[in-house]
Amino acid sequence: MVESAADSSTAVWGPEVLELVGKQLAVYIGPLAAMLVRKAARRTGSVSELYALLSNEIPDPRDRDTFLKGARLK
């Protein structure tokens, strides 16, 4: 069976991680967050890289800083 990119990102990060990060990002950019998190998860290998990449999607610099400061997996 061939593993799709979506399956591989979920395997690396786990669906609960992607959901949590998506909820944190959605505060700043709305419902597109979930899709952006899945795409970013395929391109990153660490939590800090994931949050840094996603922070670029937040237009307001203050919100971006807040997102990065609160970047943690609960």
Phi and psi in degrees as GROMACS dihedral restraints (atoms count N, CA, C in turn):
[ dihedral_restraints ]
;  ai    aj    ak    al  type     phi  dphi    fc
    3     4     5     6     1   -89.1    20    10
    4     5     6     7     1   131.8    20    10
    6     7     8     9     1   -87.8    20    10
    7     8     9    10     1   129.8    20    10
    9    10    11    12     1   -80.2    20    10
   10    11    12    13     1   165.8    20    10
   12    13    14    15     1   -60.8    20    10
   13    14    15    16     1   -39.5    20    10
   15    16    17    18     1   -63.2    20    10
   16    17    18    19     1   -41.4    20    10
   18    19    20    21     1   -64.6    20    10
   19    20    21    22     1   -39.9    20    10
   21    22    23    24     1   -69.2    20    10
   22    23    24    25     1   -36.8    20    10
   24    25    26    27     1   -67.5    20    10
   25    26    27    28     1   -37.2    20    10
   27    28    29    30     1   -67.6    20    10
   28    29    30    31     1   -38.9    20    10
   30    31    32    33     1   -64.0    20    10
   31    32    33    34     1   -40.0    20    10
   33    34    35    36     1   -72.4    20    10
   34    35    36    37     1   -46.7    20    10
   36    37    38    39     1   -95.3    20    10
   37    38    39    40     1   -30.3    20    10
   39    40    41    42     1    84.9    20    10
   40    41    42    43     1   139.4    20    10
   42    43    44    45     1   -62.4    20    10
   43    44    45    46     1   -32.8    20    10
   45    46    47    48     1   -67.7    20    10
   46    47    48    49     1   -34.6    20    10
   48    49    50    51     1   -67.0    20    10
   49    50    51    52     1   -47.6    20    10
   51    52    53    54     1   -62.6    20    10
   52    53    54    55     1   -38.1    20    10
   54    55    56    57     1   -65.3    20    10
   55    56    57    58     1   -43.9    20    10
   57    58    59    60     1   -63.7    20    10
   58    59    60    61     1   -47.3    20    10
   60    61    62    63     1   -63.1    20    10
   61    62    63    64     1   -39.4    20    10
   63    64    65    66     1   -60.5    20    10
   64    65    66    67     1   -41.4    20    10
   66    67    68    69     1   -66.0    20    10
   67    68    69    70     1   -40.0    20    10
   69    70    71    72     1   -64.9    20    10
   70    71    72    73     1   -41.6    20    10
   72    73    74    75     1   -72.0    20    10
   73    74    75    76     1   -35.1    20    10
   75    76    77    78     1   -59.8    20    10
   76    77    78    79     1   -26.7    20    10
   78    79    80    81     1   -56.4    20    10
   79    80    81    82     1   -33.8    20    10
   81    82    83    84     1   -99.6    20    10
   82    83    84    85     1   -29.5    20    10
   84    85    86    87     1  -126.2    20    10
   85    86    87    88     1    -2.5    20    10
   87    88    89    90     1    85.8    20    10
   88    89    90    91     1  -156.4    20    10
   90    91    92    93     1   -68.5    20    10
   91    92    93    94     1   -13.3    20    10
   93    94    95    96     1   -70.5    20    10
   94    95    96    97     1   -12.2    20    10
   96    97    98    99     1   -56.3    20    10
   97    98    99   100     1   -44.4    20    10
   99   100   101   102     1   -59.7    20    10
  100   101   102   103     1   -44.4    20    10
  102   103   104   105     1   -65.0    20    10
  103   104   105   106     1   -42.7    20    10
  105   106   107   108     1   -65.6    20    10
  106   107   108   109     1   -36.3    20    10
  108   109   110   111     1   -64.3    20    10
  109   110   111   112     1   -45.1    20    10
  111   112   113   114     1   -61.0    20    10
  112   113   114   115     1   -43.0    20    10
  114   115   116   117     1   -65.5    20    10
  115   116   117   118     1   -44.0    20    10
  117   118   119   120     1   -66.5    20    10
  118   119   120   121     1   -35.2    20    10
  120   121   122   123     1   -62.7    20    10
  121   122   123   124     1   -30.2    20    10
  123   124   125   126     1   -73.5    20    10
  124   125   126   127     1   -18.7    20    10
  126   127   128   129     1  -106.4    20    10
  127   128   129   130     1    -2.8    20    10
  129   130   131   132     1  -125.1    20    10
  130   131   132   133     1   159.7    20    10
  132   133   134   135     1  -123.3    20    10
  133   134   135   136     1    -1.4    20    10
  135   136   137   138     1  -141.8    20    10
  136   137   138   139     1   161.1    20    10
  138   139   140   141     1   -61.8    20    10
  139   140   141   142     1   -43.8    20    10
  141   142   143   144     1   -63.8    20    10
  142   143   144   145     1   -38.5    20    10
  144   145   146   147     1   -64.8    20    10
  145   146   147   148     1   -41.3    20    10
  147   148   149   150     1   -60.3    20    10
  148   149   150   151     1   -50.5    20    10
  150   151   152   153     1   -65.4    20    10
  151   152   153   154     1   -39.9    20    10
  153   154   155   156     1   -62.2    20    10
  154   155   156   157     1   -44.9    20    10
  156   157   158   159     1   -63.1    20    10
  157   158   159   160     1   -44.2    20    10
  159   160   161   162     1   -69.3    20    10
  160   161   162   163     1   -29.8    20    10
  162   163   164   165     1   -62.0    20    10
  163   164   165   166     1   -25.9    20    10
  165   166   167   168     1   -65.1    20    10
  166   167   168   169     1   -16.3    20    10
  168   169   170   171     1   -84.0    20    10
  169   170   171   172     1    -9.4    20    10
  171   172   173   174     1   -94.5    20    10
  172   173   174   175     1   115.2    20    10
  174   175   176   177     1   -68.8    20    10
  175   176   177   178     1   -36.4    20    10
  177   178   179   180     1   -83.5    20    10
  178   179   180   181     1   124.0    20    10
  180   181   182   183     1   -59.5    20    10
  181   182   183   184     1   -35.9    20    10
  183   184   185   186     1   -67.8    20    10
  184   185   186   187     1   -42.0    20    10
  186   187   188   189     1   -64.3    20    10
  187   188   189   190     1   -38.7    20    10
  189   190   191   192     1   -60.1    20    10
  190   191   192   193     1   -46.1    20    10
  192   193   194   195     1   -62.8    20    10
  193   194   195   196     1   -41.2    20    10
  195   196   197   198     1   -62.9    20    10
  196   197   198   199     1   -43.4    20    10
  198   199   200   201     1   -59.5    20    10
  199   200   201   202     1   -46.1    20    10
  201   202   203   204     1   -67.4    20    10
  202   203   204   205     1   -37.6    20    10
  204   205   206   207     1   -66.7    20    10
  205   206   207   208     1   -33.8    20    10
  207   208   209   210     1   -92.2    20    10
  208   209   210   211     1     7.3    20    10
  210   211   212   213     1   -70.3    20    10
  211   212   213   214     1   102.2    20    10
  213   214   215   216     1  -159.3    20    10
  214   215   216   217     1   152.5    20    10
  216   217   218   219     1   -97.8    20    10
  217   218   219   220     1   122.6    20    10
